[in-house]
Amino acid sequence: MALAFGSVQAADDAAKPIKIGVIGPYSGGSAPMGISMLHAVRMAVAEINWKGGLLGRQIQLVERDDEANPEKGEAAARELVEREKVEAMLGIANTGVGLVALKHFQQAKIPVIVNMAAGAPITQQFAPPQVPDSYVFRLAASDSIQTTRLIAEVVERYKFSKFALLGDNTPYGRQGVENLKRAMEARGLKPVFEGGFDLGQTDMQKLIAQSRAAGAQALLVWGIGPELAAIAKARAKEGWKVPLLGSWTLSLDNFIQNAGKAGDGARMTQTFIAEPITSRRQEFLIAYRKQSGLERIPSAVSAAQGYDSMLLLAAAIKQANSTQGTAVRNALENLQAQVFGVVTTYQKPYSHSDHEAITTDMVVTGEIRDGHITYAHKDEMTAVIVGRKTTDR
């Protein structure tokens, strides 16, 4: 009887779905990121489940809205770990949320792929040798990569040397500004003006006037859509036609819509631009519109990285032949199969000492033209078409 009971229990366990948590901001100013990511993860899961799932089990998503609020993000993390018993987690758009939420997954040895948040501490807080084994991985361009690319853009393409740095007063904004300053220092440069702004702030006229009075040749900004739109509008109201450049969040739909014509010409770092330049990307864009019911992706970067994060996680579970946390972590650190994503084709994207999937050569410069994101430089579009080696760091 004991053997029979054990066989029934094993069969029951095998029939249970694989529960994967998805935390993101599905409301509020960061919602374009969270909603775009969530639709894409759902799309990837639907494809995997249609093919039979993983290990003979279907995937079940357990979704939670953190509203870009650290307290709510931490509460969601605890619920997913303690009550829902998820076996892995995807998501996190805001660095401040990640800094308090991710520790719960790390302590429970549950693998996480952060697919939006760019703040350097996201992975550094659990990096060796301080932490022997990290369960936190990232599939997004870290601030250090983005800031290096932005400074190269204004120095090498624009031939400028005087910049004003404006960042929001959150861990994300402050870290971004510090990384910009480090990238400048590497070239022997210092900002001519540095300022901060609060979430929800709409009047940026004083910051623009101060930046202009300091002699800035370009505005480098670090924040999210609504506040960045207020900066673009203030620049236009001032009649100041200096370039506006920033992180990937300048591509958010709530920046493009709120800024209107004032946002045209803004440039930003991107891992993915919603143009069908390859058959893989074309298929993704068509499927996304069908799955979401949206003609326009609110945050194409978040969608692409969300989709790819599910593919990487699925590949690791398949390789590990298990959903046990340590086994999946080990598989992520030594993936044997190529994973054909929409950002790129991943070849051993992680190692034990490196949990960053995105490398400098995978980042391009986007530009807003007539309310749409396109490639700022044709040579970068060609690089995407021919493919790039992703293991170089």
Salt bridges, closest charged atoms under 4 A:
ASP13 OD1 - LYS16 NZ 3.56
GLU63 OE1 - ARG42 NH2 2.79
GLU67 OE1 - LYS72 NZ 2.85
GLU74 OE2 - LYS103 NZ 3.51
GLU74 OE2 - HIS104 NE2 2.93
GLU79 OE2 - ARG64 NH2 3.09
GLU79 OE2 - ARG83 NH2 2.29
GLU84 OE1 - LYS19 NZ 2.91
GLU84 OE2 - ARG64 NH2 3.21
GLU87 OE1 - ARG57 NH2 3.34
ASP133 OD1 - ARG329 NH2 3.62
ASP133 OD1 - HIS352 NE2 3.61
GLU153 OE2 - ARG267 NH1 2.63
GLU153 OE2 - HIS377 NE2 2.90
GLU156 OE2 - ARG187 NH2 2.69
GLU178 OE2 - LYS181 NZ 3.35
GLU194 OE1 - LYS181 NZ 3.18
GLU238 OE2 - ARG212 NH1 3.54
ASP253 OD1 - ARG296 NE 2.62
GLU295 OE2 - ARG289 NE 3.58
GLU333 OE2 - ARG329 NE 3.82
GLU333 OE1 - HIS352 ND1 3.15
GLU333 OE2 - HIS355 NE2 2.91
ASP354 OD2 - ARG393 NE 2.09
GLU356 OE2 - ARG138 NH2 2.78
GLU367 OE1 - ARG267 NE 2.78
GLU367 OE2 - ARG369 NE 3.29
ASP370 OD1 - LYS261 NZ 3.88
ASP379 OD2 - ARG157 NH2 3.55
GLU380 OE2 - ARG149 NH2 2.73
